[in-house]
Amino acid sequence: MLNNLFVYGTLCPNEDNHHLLADMKGSWHKASIQAIRTDRGWGSAAGHPGIELSDNAKDRVKGWLFKADDLSTRLAQIDQFEGAGYQRVIVEVEYKHTSGEDTKHTTAFTYELCFSHQPNTTGPSQFVAKND
């Protein structure tokens, strides 16, 4: 099972919903993925833009790579938190393990806007991530 998660919003360290990951043992690394931020989707109304993956190598979204051996035990909870408007996908991540180190690449889960599942009302998600 993939045990890496790229986050770019409220799940990041020192952000509003970081508590969902804070008790897990793991390491955090500044990172980026090939994507764009977008104001489309229901989260943008609350000031939380989502992302769309991009074909353009110049498009980068900065965030954090979280590497945790037990990430799989938390994925269902994060899926529910993200809701029907987001889908869990696998992306390539660029990161540095330590300052001054060469750039590394790995794969990780992240949450991308899912336009066919944008909810009209609030409530629990009925969406099942496509990449389990």
N, CA and C atoms as an extended XYZ file, in Angstrom:
396
Properties=species:S:1:pos:R:3:atomname:S:1:resname:S:1:resid:I:1 pbc="F F F"
N         0.845       -1.186        0.000 N   MET     1
C         0.000        0.000        0.000 CA  MET     1
C         0.885        1.242        0.000 C   MET     1
N         0.480        2.220       -0.752 N   LEU     2
C         1.184        3.502       -0.822 CA  LEU     2
C         1.013        4.249        0.502 C   LEU     2
N         2.108        4.698        1.083 N   ASN     3
C         2.070        5.349        2.393 CA  ASN     3
C         2.523        6.800        2.349 C   ASN     3
N         2.294        7.463        1.223 N   ASN     4
C         2.650        8.870        1.067 CA  ASN     4
C         1.396        9.657        0.713 C   ASN     4
N         1.314       10.875        1.263 N   LEU     5
C         0.179       11.760        0.991 CA  LEU     5
C         0.697       13.164        0.730 C   LEU     5
N         0.303       13.737       -0.404 N   PHE     6
C         0.628       15.126       -0.708 CA  PHE     6
C        -0.568       15.979       -0.319 C   PHE     6
N        -0.336       16.997        0.522 N   VAL     7
C        -1.403       17.901        0.945 CA  VAL     7
C        -1.026       19.329        0.580 C   VAL     7
N        -2.043       20.149        0.304 N   TYR     8
C        -1.791       21.507       -0.197 CA  TYR     8
C        -2.724       22.536        0.426 C   TYR     8
N        -3.535       22.134        1.362 N   GLY     9
C        -4.524       23.052        1.937 CA  GLY     9
C        -4.616       22.911        3.438 C   GLY     9
N        -5.824       22.698        3.926 N   THR    10
C        -6.063       22.724        5.367 CA  THR    10
C        -5.493       21.530        6.121 C   THR    10
N        -5.023       20.498        5.413 N   LEU    11
C        -4.384       19.369        6.087 CA  LEU    11
C        -2.894       19.605        6.328 C   LEU    11
N        -2.338       20.677        5.765 N   CYS    12
C        -0.915       21.003        5.933 CA  CYS    12
C        -0.594       21.332        7.389 C   CYS    12
N         0.666       21.158        7.786 N   PRO    13
C         1.061       21.554        9.148 CA  PRO    13
C         0.666       23.004        9.447 C   PRO    13
N         0.176       23.222       10.644 N   ASN    14
C        -0.255       24.530       11.151 CA  ASN    14
C        -1.506       25.082       10.467 C   ASN    14
N        -2.243       24.250        9.763 N   GLU    15
C        -3.497       24.682        9.138 CA  GLU    15
C        -4.683       24.103        9.909 C   GLU    15
N        -5.881       24.571        9.565 N   ASP    16
C        -7.094       24.275       10.332 CA  ASP    16
C        -7.388       22.797       10.564 C   ASP    16
N        -7.148       21.946        9.581 N   ASN    17
C        -7.534       20.533        9.709 CA  ASN    17
C        -6.352       19.576        9.809 C   ASN    17
N        -5.209       20.123       10.153 N   HIS    18
C        -4.012       19.284       10.308 CA  HIS    18
C        -4.207       18.237       11.404 C   HIS    18
N        -5.095       18.494       12.340 N   HIS    19
C        -5.333       17.560       13.441 CA  HIS    19
C        -5.700       16.162       12.944 C   HIS    19
N        -6.218       16.054       11.707 N   LEU    20
C        -6.565       14.740       11.162 CA  LEU    20
C        -5.327       13.868       10.931 C   LEU    20
N        -4.164       14.483       10.820 N   LEU    21
C        -2.920       13.749       10.571 CA  LEU    21
C        -1.904       13.901       11.699 C   LEU    21
N        -2.104       14.867       12.580 N   ALA    22
C        -1.085       15.264       13.557 CA  ALA    22
C        -0.659       14.144       14.505 C   ALA    22
N        -1.545       13.224       14.818 N   ASP    23
C        -1.185       12.171       15.772 CA  ASP    23
C        -0.487       10.977       15.114 C   ASP    23
N        -0.320       11.025       13.813 N   MET    24
C         0.347        9.926       13.108 CA  MET    24
C         1.853       10.139       13.098 C   MET    24
N         2.592        9.051       13.254 N   LYS    25
C         4.049        9.125       13.173 CA  LYS    25
C         4.442        9.116       11.705 C   LYS    25
N         5.310       10.049       11.351 N   GLY    26
C         5.757       10.134        9.976 CA  GLY    26
C         6.642       11.352        9.802 C   GLY    26
N         7.023       11.614        8.566 N   SER    27
C         7.883       12.765        8.287 CA  SER    27
C         7.224       13.662        7.251 C   SER    27
N         7.465       14.966        7.405 N   TRP    28
C         6.912       15.990        6.524 CA  TRP    28
C         8.038       16.620        5.711 C   TRP    28
N         7.758       16.827        4.412 N   HIS    29
C         8.756       17.401        3.515 CA  HIS    29
C         8.071       18.408        2.594 C   HIS    29
N         8.692       19.577        2.415 N   LYS    30
C         8.171       20.533        1.444 CA  LYS    30
C         8.235       19.884        0.074 C   LYS    30
N         7.174       20.071       -0.717 N   ALA    31
C         7.059       19.333       -1.972 CA  ALA    31
C         6.196       20.101       -2.969 C   ALA    31
N         6.122       19.571       -4.175 N   SER    32
C         5.226       20.129       -5.188 CA  SER    32
C         4.790       19.030       -6.144 C   SER    32
N         3.666       19.286       -6.810 N   ILE    33
C         3.156       18.368       -7.826 CA  ILE    33
C         2.784       19.168       -9.072 C   ILE    33
N         2.622       18.469      -10.180 N   GLN    34
C         2.248       19.089      -11.450 CA  GLN    34
C         0.726       19.238      -11.478 C   GLN    34
N         0.275       20.443      -11.163 N   ALA    35
C        -1.159       20.716      -11.054 CA  ALA    35
C        -1.368       22.225      -11.031 C   ALA    35
N        -2.631       22.633      -11.035 N   ILE    36
C        -2.985       24.039      -10.878 CA  ILE    36
C        -4.027       24.153       -9.778 C   ILE    36
N        -3.995       25.275       -9.060 N   ARG    37
C        -5.061       25.585       -8.103 CA  ARG    37
C        -6.239       26.148       -8.892 C   ARG    37
N        -7.427       25.835       -8.430 N   THR    38
C        -8.608       26.316       -9.130 CA  THR    38
C        -9.676       26.748       -8.136 C   THR    38
N       -10.403       27.778       -8.500 N   ASP    39
C       -11.495       28.261       -7.662 CA  ASP    39
C       -12.805       27.550       -7.977 C   ASP    39
N       -12.755       26.563       -8.861 N   ARG    40
C       -13.955       25.775       -9.139 CA  ARG    40
C       -14.155       24.792       -7.997 C   ARG    40
N       -15.349       24.334       -7.812 N   GLY    41
C       -15.627       23.365       -6.764 CA  GLY    41
C       -16.159       24.019       -5.505 C   GLY    41
N       -16.782       23.231       -4.660 N   TRP    42
C       -17.493       23.758       -3.502 CA  TRP    42
C       -16.557       24.302       -2.424 C   TRP    42
N       -15.332       23.821       -2.314 N   GLY    43
C       -14.420       24.294       -1.266 CA  GLY    43
C       -13.959       25.724       -1.463 C   GLY    43
N       -13.955       26.190       -2.705 N   SER    44
C       -13.454       27.541       -2.976 CA  SER    44
C       -14.342       28.607       -2.353 C   SER    44
N       -15.620       28.314       -2.172 N   ALA    45
C       -16.532       29.279       -1.545 CA  ALA    45
C       -16.125       29.573       -0.106 C   ALA    45
N       -15.430       28.619        0.520 N   ALA    46
C       -14.960       28.801        1.892 CA  ALA    46
C       -13.495       29.226        1.925 C   ALA    46
N       -12.959       29.603        0.764 N   GLY    47
C       -11.575       30.054        0.709 CA  GLY    47
C       -10.557       28.944        0.580 C   GLY    47
N       -11.001       27.765        0.160 N   HIS    48
C       -10.121       26.609        0.035 CA  HIS    48
C       -10.149       26.099       -1.403 C   HIS    48
N        -9.315       26.679       -2.276 N   PRO    49
C        -9.306       26.207       -3.669 CA  PRO    49
C        -8.817       24.771       -3.759 C   PRO    49
N        -9.317       24.083       -4.748 N   GLY    50
C        -8.872       22.718       -4.992 CA  GLY    50
C        -7.783       22.714       -6.045 C   GLY    50
N        -7.422       21.534       -6.482 N   ILE    51
C        -6.435       21.426       -7.548 CA  ILE    51
C        -6.985       20.580       -8.681 C   ILE    51
N        -6.425       20.813       -9.862 N   GLU    52
C        -6.639       19.973      -11.030 CA  GLU    52
C        -5.258       19.584      -11.528 C   GLU    52
N        -5.058       18.320      -11.808 N   LEU    53
C        -3.778       17.882      -12.354 CA  LEU    53
C        -3.599       18.509      -13.722 C   LEU    53
N        -2.357       18.743      -14.119 N   SER    54
C        -2.051       19.464      -15.350 CA  SER    54
C        -1.110       18.651      -16.231 C   SER    54
N        -1.225       18.873      -17.536 N   ASP    55
C        -0.294       18.271      -18.491 CA  ASP    55
C         0.935       19.148      -18.708 C   ASP    55
N         0.901       20.375      -18.200 N   ASN    56
C         1.982       21.330      -18.400 CA  ASN    56
C         2.994       21.212      -17.257 C   ASN    56
N         4.237       20.849      -17.594 N   ALA    57
C         5.272       20.652      -16.578 CA  ALA    57
C         5.584       21.922      -15.790 C   ALA    57
N         5.234       23.088      -16.333 N   LYS    58
C         5.492       24.352      -15.637 CA  LYS    58
C         4.458       24.642      -14.550 C   LYS    58
N         3.337       23.952      -14.584 N   ASP    59
C         2.287       24.149      -13.571 CA  ASP    59
C         2.658       23.366      -12.314 C   ASP    59
N         2.875       24.076      -11.210 N   ARG    60
C         3.259       23.423       -9.966 CA  ARG    60
C         2.407       23.952       -8.819 C   ARG    60
N         1.962       23.064       -7.982 N   VAL    61
C         1.294       23.418       -6.740 CA  VAL    61
C         2.217       22.988       -5.607 C   VAL    61
N         2.530       23.934       -4.737 N   LYS    62
C         3.387       23.649       -3.596 CA  LYS    62
C         2.550       23.155       -2.429 C   LYS    62
N         3.146       22.292       -1.646 N   GLY    63
C         2.473       21.757       -0.473 CA  GLY    63
C         3.459       20.954        0.349 C   GLY    63
N         2.947       19.897        0.947 N   TRP    64
C         3.755       19.046        1.827 CA  TRP    64
C         3.555       17.587        1.465 C   TRP    64
N         4.643       16.825        1.510 N   LEU    65
C         4.597       15.375        1.384 CA  LEU    65
C         4.658       14.791        2.791 C   LEU    65
N         3.670       13.987        3.126 N   PHE    66
C         3.640       13.303        4.420 CA  PHE    66
C         3.921       11.833        4.167 C   PHE    66
N         4.985       11.314        4.778 N   LYS    67
C         5.370        9.918        4.641 CA  LYS    67
C         5.099        9.243        5.981 C   LYS    67
N         4.151        8.305        5.997 N   ALA    68
C         3.763        7.635        7.239 CA  ALA    68
C         3.509        6.161        6.965 C   ALA    68
N         4.156        5.291        7.718 N   ASP    69
C         4.006        3.853        7.496 CA  ASP    69
C         2.574        3.370        7.679 C   ASP    69
N         1.810        4.043        8.532 N   ASP    70
C         0.440        3.588        8.805 CA  ASP    70
C        -0.624        4.470        8.139 C   ASP    70
N        -0.264        5.151        7.064 N   LEU    71
C        -1.219        6.028        6.379 CA  LEU    71
C        -2.484        5.284        5.957 C   LEU    71
N        -2.342        4.040        5.538 N   SER    72
C        -3.501        3.284        5.056 CA  SER    72
C        -4.597        3.162        6.109 C   SER    72
N        -4.243        3.235        7.387 N   THR    73
C        -5.250        3.134        8.447 CA  THR    73
C        -6.095        4.400        8.557 C   THR    73
N        -5.665        5.485        7.937 N   ARG    74
C        -6.353        6.765        8.053 CA  ARG    74
C        -7.042        7.196        6.749 C   ARG    74
N        -6.790        6.485        5.646 N   LEU    75
C        -7.295        6.935        4.350 CA  LEU    75
C        -8.822        7.026        4.281 C   LEU    75
N        -9.530        6.085        4.851 N   ALA    76
C       -11.001        6.143        4.810 CA  ALA    76
C       -11.509        7.387        5.529 C   ALA    76
N       -10.892        7.742        6.646 N   GLN    77
C       -11.286        8.942        7.386 CA  GLN    77
C       -10.992       10.204        6.562 C   GLN    77
N        -9.840       10.246        5.898 N   ILE    78
C        -9.502       11.406        5.069 CA  ILE    78
C       -10.430       11.484        3.859 C   ILE    78
N       -10.747       10.335        3.252 N   ASP    79
C       -11.709       10.317        2.139 CA  ASP    79
C       -13.035       10.937        2.570 C   ASP    79
N       -13.513       10.550        3.739 N   GLN    80
C       -14.781       11.091        4.234 CA  GLN    80
C       -14.664       12.590        4.491 C   GLN    80
N       -13.562       13.010        5.073 N   PHE    81
C       -13.347       14.431        5.330 CA  PHE    81
C       -13.343       15.226        4.023 C   PHE    81
N       -12.626       14.743        3.016 N   GLU    82
C       -12.546       15.454        1.733 CA  GLU    82
C       -13.902       15.498        1.041 C   GLU    82
N       -14.693       14.468        1.181 N   GLY    83
C       -16.047       14.480        0.661 CA  GLY    83
C       -16.157       14.133       -0.815 C   GLY    83
N       -17.387       14.200       -1.282 N   ALA    84
C       -17.716       13.769       -2.641 CA  ALA    84
C       -17.122       14.669       -3.709 C   ALA    84
N       -16.739       15.861       -3.370 N   GLY    85
C       -16.215       16.788       -4.362 CA  GLY    85
C       -14.755       16.570       -4.710 C   GLY    85
N       -14.119       15.607       -4.039 N   TYR    86
C       -12.701       15.336       -4.272 CA  TYR    86
C       -12.494       13.848       -4.482 C   TYR    86
N       -11.525       13.505       -5.303 N   GLN    87
C       -11.178       12.106       -5.489 CA  GLN    87
C        -9.704       11.899       -5.154 C   GLN    87
N        -9.431       10.760       -4.523 N   ARG    88
C        -8.053       10.426       -4.187 CA  ARG    88
C        -7.391        9.856       -5.432 C   ARG    88
N        -6.262       10.446       -5.815 N   VAL    89
C        -5.525       10.023       -6.999 CA  VAL    89
C        -4.053        9.865       -6.633 C   VAL    89
N        -3.312        9.197       -7.481 N   ILE    90
C        -1.882        9.018       -7.285 CA  ILE    90
C        -1.144        9.985       -8.199 C   ILE    90
N        -0.181       10.703       -7.625 N   VAL    91
C         0.579       11.698       -8.375 CA  VAL    91
C         2.076       11.505       -8.137 C   VAL    91
N         2.878       12.077       -9.037 N   GLU    92
C         4.324       12.133       -8.829 CA  GLU    92
C         4.627       13.400       -8.042 C   GLU    92
N         5.468       13.265       -7.050 N   VAL    93
C         5.797       14.368       -6.147 CA  VAL    93
C         7.292       14.645       -6.216 C   VAL    93
N         7.650       15.933       -6.284 N   GLU    94
C         9.038       16.362       -6.136 CA  GLU    94
C         9.205       16.879       -4.710 C   GLU    94
N        10.294       16.462       -4.061 N   TYR    95
C        10.526       16.925       -2.689 CA  TYR    95
C        12.003       16.848       -2.362 C   TYR    95
N        12.362       17.491       -1.273 N   LYS    96
C        13.711       17.383       -0.725 CA  LYS    96
C        13.585       16.810        0.680 C   LYS    96
N        14.353       15.759        0.926 N   HIS    97
C        14.312       15.119        2.241 CA  HIS    97
C        14.885       16.036        3.309 C   HIS    97
N        15.974       16.711        2.976 N   THR    98
C        16.579       17.683        3.884 CA  THR    98
C        17.012       18.894        3.077 C   THR    98
N        17.212       19.995        3.757 N   SER    99
C        17.641       21.220        3.092 CA  SER    99
C        18.984       21.013        2.399 C   SER    99
N        19.103       21.508        1.181 N   GLY   100
C        20.342       21.414        0.442 CA  GLY   100
C        20.518       20.121       -0.332 C   GLY   100
N        19.619       19.180       -0.126 N   GLU   101
C        19.702       17.888       -0.803 CA  GLU   101
C        19.138       18.007       -2.221 C   GLU   101
N        19.574       17.133       -3.104 N   ASP   102
C        19.025       17.101       -4.455 CA  ASP   102
C        17.535       16.761       -4.405 C   ASP   102
N        16.823       17.219       -5.422 N   THR   103
C        15.388       16.941       -5.512 CA  THR   103
C        15.153       15.448       -5.713 C   THR   103
N        14.187       14.920       -4.989 N   LYS   104
C        13.799       13.515       -5.107 CA  LYS   104
C        12.403       13.436       -5.699 C   LYS   104
N        12.062       12.257       -6.193 N   HIS   105
C        10.736       12.007       -6.760 CA  HIS   105
C        10.162       10.761       -6.093 C   HIS   105
N         8.864       10.805       -5.863 N   THR   106
C         8.156        9.650       -5.332 CA  THR   106
C         6.706        9.748       -5.792 C   THR   106
N         5.917        8.774       -5.464 N   THR   107
C         4.484        8.842       -5.736 CA  THR   107
C         3.746        8.990       -4.412 C   THR   107
N         2.572        9.602       -4.505 N   ALA   108
C         1.770        9.828       -3.303 CA  ALA   108
C         0.302        9.960       -3.693 C   ALA   108
N        -0.547        9.753       -2.722 N   PHE   109
C        -1.952       10.092       -2.896 CA  PHE   109
C        -2.104       11.599       -2.736 C   PHE   109
N        -3.071       12.173       -3.418 N   THR   110
C        -3.531       13.525       -3.155 CA  THR   110
C        -5.002       13.575       -3.503 C   THR   110
N        -5.635       14.698       -3.224 N   TYR   111
C        -7.062       14.853       -3.500 CA  TYR   111
C        -7.259       15.932       -4.549 C   TYR   111
N        -7.839       15.511       -5.671 N   GLU   112
C        -8.112       16.388       -6.803 CA  GLU   112
C        -9.615       16.630       -6.878 C   GLU   112
N        -9.986       17.824       -7.348 N   LEU   113
C       -11.406       18.098       -7.536 CA  LEU   113
C       -12.029       17.064       -8.463 C   LEU   113
N       -13.228       16.667       -8.142 N   CYS   114
C       -13.982       15.696       -8.931 CA  CYS   114
C       -15.276       16.377       -9.347 C   CYS   114
N       -15.311       16.931      -10.544 N   PHE   115
C       -16.419       17.786      -10.946 CA  PHE   115
C       -17.733       17.039      -11.150 C   PHE   115
N       -17.671       15.743      -11.379 N   SER   116
C       -18.918       15.000      -11.536 CA  SER   116
C       -19.565       14.687      -10.192 C   SER   116
N       -18.882       15.015       -9.092 N   HIS   117
C       -19.410       14.738       -7.753 CA  HIS   117
C       -19.479       15.996       -6.888 C   HIS   117
N       -19.656       17.164       -7.482 N   GLN   118
C       -19.759       18.369       -6.664 CA  GLN   118
C       -21.126       18.379       -5.979 C   GLN   118
N       -21.136       18.336       -4.651 N   PRO   119
C       -22.404       18.255       -3.929 CA  PRO   119
C       -23.162       19.581       -3.960 C   PRO   119
N       -24.469       19.468       -3.945 N   ASN   120
C       -25.334       20.645       -3.854 CA  ASN   120
C       -25.690       20.944       -2.411 C   ASN   120
N       -25.504       19.980       -1.549 N   THR   121
C       -25.810       20.154       -0.134 CA  THR   121
C       -24.651       19.604        0.692 C   THR   121
N       -24.651       19.953        1.952 N   THR   122
C       -23.617       19.420        2.830 CA  THR   122
C       -24.093       18.112        3.420 C   THR   122
N       -23.163       17.344        3.881 N   GLY   123
C       -23.501       16.059        4.485 CA  GLY   123
C       -22.386       15.074        4.227 C   GLY   123
N       -22.521       13.874        4.747 N   PRO   124
C       -21.463       12.894        4.577 CA  PRO   124
C       -21.293       12.483        3.118 C   PRO   124
N       -20.083       12.182        2.769 N   SER   125
C       -19.760       11.800        1.398 CA  SER   125
C       -20.221       10.385        1.101 C   SER   125
N       -20.718       10.172       -0.094 N   GLN   126
C       -21.041        8.832       -0.571 CA  GLN   126
C       -20.031        8.399       -1.622 C   GLN   126
N       -18.980        9.175       -1.801 N   PHE   127
C       -17.985        8.932       -2.837 CA  PHE   127
C       -16.945        7.952       -2.344 C   PHE   127
N       -16.589        7.000       -3.164 N   VAL   128
C       -15.523        6.053       -2.844 CA  VAL   128
C       -14.344        6.377       -3.742 C   VAL   128
N       -13.190        6.591       -3.159 N   ALA   129
C       -11.993        6.968       -3.937 CA  ALA   129
C       -11.694        5.895       -4.964 C   ALA   129
N       -11.247        6.339       -6.144 N   LYS   130
C       -11.010        5.393       -7.224 CA  LYS   130
C        -9.683        4.676       -7.107 C   LYS   130
N        -8.788        5.151       -6.253 N   ASN   131
C        -7.466        4.540       -6.109 CA  ASN   131
C        -7.261        4.030       -4.695 C   ASN   131
N        -7.784        2.898       -4.392 N   ASP   132
C        -7.609        2.321       -3.042 CA  ASP   132
C        -6.351        1.528       -2.937 C   ASP   132
